Structures are given as structure tokens and as C-alpha cells.
């Protein structure tokens, strides 16, 4: 089994709980299917990633079509475990339970500290031209300072909130720690406001309510903030210090519970030329902040100390590789005389299956893990002829390709894809093993 296979297997083994994984390939990465990460890390797409977030998408970021990768892809009838799609978190006696068709966020009978709990989506979504709605069957106590709500948030701290506290609905946008738009003029009615919805349409954001999930009333609207192209979803409830028995926030469906198959964008819509100091969302860096260095000045330089493991980026959402491709321009490779490594991978969610390209020790290899791993082909690495790497799909075949210029492509190897490529995770990294390693990337797609 190759080192890449060991890494992806290690991630998959960790999926049932927050855990540390090493398995020879790396000792600095973490899986976080229950939302828990070590200090200094945050959960994105099932991996603990550096909490020092990159800025939102820079000017070189690809603009994704609003018809794919939207919030309508996020549906749940609350009959499956929360860890299949979200990160549950609870503190100070609060409890999150998702089962039997309901999501219950319950406050403790006897409070200690600041009870709080939440469900946060694993993936990023595009809120433009889309909507996010929930059915609420039970609210926390509306007579005290218990609170509950739904949120859309970006990793840079921007928030769109629809919440209830003390019987009032609070409808807000927060940017950089400051509330830039708010409305608290509506009293909460559990019958008329059984359904809540955040909806975006043509540059306007709407907060809406409904008694039946069919006929909606607009409570508030505001110009759409720019960060909504990459947001995560959050359901949450909490109390202030010392509040006992404040009830629970219960929801019976998310975006109607069921939907058609999700529609994800092609990987080619995610573009970064790594020349403006801001890596494009939803790319999120992973690796140890002490052993990894990332710098875009221009060109994305990634370096990994000896024994650092993987230092790289993972997509915080899914992409549809069918009849499409993902490519990477590597202008400076790690020292091919040492055991440092560079890889590009596309993976099914959970990392049990993957298609990989990597260079180590002067050998460029194409690998297919479905889940058993096998080398599709390999060749002596040429930094000029193999500057660009591409993993593509056509007619059920996975193609592993190289190019000197990103225009004329040569197929290194091809094999049946072996798994569903309609929703894949992209990751690429520099790996420090016995020796430190560093590489420079000039363009993604």
C-alpha cells in the first residue's frame, strides 16, 4: 500500500469520531467527524484545518455558476446520524441529538457555565439564487435569555442570522465583528413562524416565515453581502450563565428533508492563479502551523519540515469530475533526490476511494484506490514536460495527464474510475518525511 493510500485510509478510519491519525504518512493531520479539533484547528469538509483562515476569495478566484453547489444541495430529514453531514458540538450540559426525524438541541435541566450546542454543515455552499429553510416544532423558553436560531457563516467570521430570544426574532448580518444590518421588530409566533427561511434572489437577501412551508411572508430584506458565495450552515441553541431548564430547539426537516440528487460544480470552475495573497475559497489549508508554511507572494509556496507530514489544501465543498478535470501547475518541485513528496488527489467524501498523482524520489506515479490501491502507471519525473498535472474523467475512464504548458496534454495512464465522481473532494499537498520539502504552485485550473 502506498503512502497516499495509507493517508486516505487513515482519514476514513477516523470518521466515526474525532481522532488523531498518523500511520507513517503524517502525524499532524486530524479527522473531525464530530466537530472536535485540537487547539488551533477548525473543522472543514471532515478535516481539521488551520484555524488561521485565509481571506475570502481573491480577485483570481473562479466565479461559480449559481445553479450548482448551492444551499439546495443540503437536505436532511434527520433520520440519519448527524455525523454523516454535519459537525455536532455541545458544551456545559447541552445535548445534540439527531434521530427519528428530528434534530433536538436541548438545554440542561441544571445549568453550569454557558450551555450551548450546534450542528454545522461539513461543506461550503453557494447561497446565491438559493434558499435554506427549516421546520421548527419546538422552541427554547421564550421568557428568559435562552436563544436559538439558524445561521449562514463564512470562515472569516461573517454571519447571517435568523434567531429568537425573549420572544423576539433577531434578523442580522454581521461582518468583521460588527452588525451591519438588523431587524428585531417582530414578535415570535410559534404557529405563524413554524417555518423559517433565508433566501437570496438577484442581489437581495430575504428573511421569511411560514405557517405551512408553502406560503411565505417576508419579515426583512437587505442587499446580499458578497461573502454568500461560500457559506456553511449552522443550527444552534444556548443559554446565558445560570439559566436552568430552558427547553429545547427541535427541528423536523432541513430544506424539505429530501431532494433530487445534488448538483455540484465542475472542478474547472475553481480557479486560482496564486498571485494576490489570498487563496480562493473553498480551498482550506491543512497541516501543522508549526511545521508547515504557506505563502502566496506570488506563486503559492508550501513547505513542510522534516517529519511534518502533509501541508496543503483541501476543497471545502464537492465538485463533479464527470466529463471534467482538475489541473495543477507546479513550477518548483520538491527535491527529487530526497523523500519529500507532492500529490494531487480527487477523493470520494470520507477518503475511502481516490485517484492520485504524486512525485517522490524522481518518480511520477498515477494511482487508483477503489479502495485497494494499485499503480496505474509511472514514469521518471521531468520538471519541464511534467510541470502541469491533470486528473480528468471521460466516458467512465479516469485519465492521469501531464503537460509542459497546460495546453497540450499527454496521458500518463488511464483506468476505470471505480467510484462515483459526481461529488468529489480535491486536495493537494507537500509532504515532509525524513527530509523537509518545499514546492511552488502557480495555478489551480
C-alpha positions, 0 to 999 in steps of 0.5 A: 500500500502506498503512502497516499493510500495509507493517508486516505485510509487513515482519514476514513478510519477516523470518521466515526469520531474525532481522532488523531491519525498518523500511520507513517504518512503524517502525524499532524493531520486530524479527522473531525467527524464530530466537530472536535479539533485540537487547539488551533484547528477548525473543522472543514469538509471532515478535516481539521484545518488551520484555524488561521483562515485565509481571506475570502476569495481573491480577485483570481478566484473562479466565479461559480455558476449559481445553479450548482453547489448551492444551499439546495444541495443540503437536505436532511430529514434527520433520520440519519446520524448527524455525523454523516453531514454535519459537525455536532458540538455541545458544551456545559450540559447541552445535548445534540441529538439527531434521530427519528426525524428530528434534530433536538438541541436541548438545554440542561435541566441544571445549568453550569457555565454557558450551555450551548450546542450546534450542528454545522454543515461539513461543506461550503455552499453557494447561497446565491439564487438559493434558499435554506429553510427549516421546520421548527416544532419546538422552541427554547423558553421564550421568557428568559435569555435562552436563544436559538436560531439558524445561521449562514457563516463564512470562515472569516467570521461573517454571519447571517442570522435568523434567531429568537430570544425573549420572544423576539426574532433577531434578523442580522448580518454581521461582518468583521465583528460588527452588525451591519444590518438588523431587524428585531421588530417582530414578535415570535409566533410559534404557529405563524413562524413554524417555518423559517427561511433565508433566501437570496434572489438577484442581489437581495437577501430575504428573511421569511416565515411560514405557517405551512412551508408553502406560503411565505411572508417576508419579515426583512430584506437587505442587499446580499453581502458578497461573502454568500458565495461560500457559506456553511450552515449552522443550527444552534441553541444556548443559554446565558450563565445560570439559566436552568431548564430552558427547553429545547430547539427541535427541528423536523426537516432541513430544506424539505428533508429530501431532494433530487440528487445534488448538483455540484460544480465542475472542478474547472470552475475553481480557479486560482492563479496564486498571485494576490495573497489570498487563496480562493475559497473553498480551498482550506489549508491543512497541516501543522502551523508549526511545521508547515508554511504557506505563502502566496507572494506570488506563486503559492509556496508550501513547505513542510519540515522534516517529519511534518507530514502533509501541508496543503489544501483541501476543497471545502465543498464537492465538485463533479469530475464527470466529463471534467478535470482538475489541473495543477501547475507546479513550477518548483518541485520538491527535491527529487533526490530526497523523500519529500513528496507532492500529490494531487488527489480527487477523493470520494467524501470520507477518503475511502476511494481516490485517484492520485498523482504524486512525485517522490524520489524522481518518480511520477506515479498515477494511482487508483484506490477503489479502495485497494490501491494499485499503480496505474502507471509511472514514469521518471519525473521531468520538471519541464514536460511534467510541470502541469498535472491533470486528473480528468474523467471521460466516458467512465475512464479516469485519465492521469495527464501531464503537460509542459504548458497546460495546453497540450496534454499527454496521458500518463495512464488511464483506468476505470474510475471505480467510484462515483465522481459526481461529488468529489473532494480535491486536495493537494499537498507537500509532504515532509518525511525524513527530509523537509520539502518545499514546492511552488504552485502557480495555478489551480485550473 
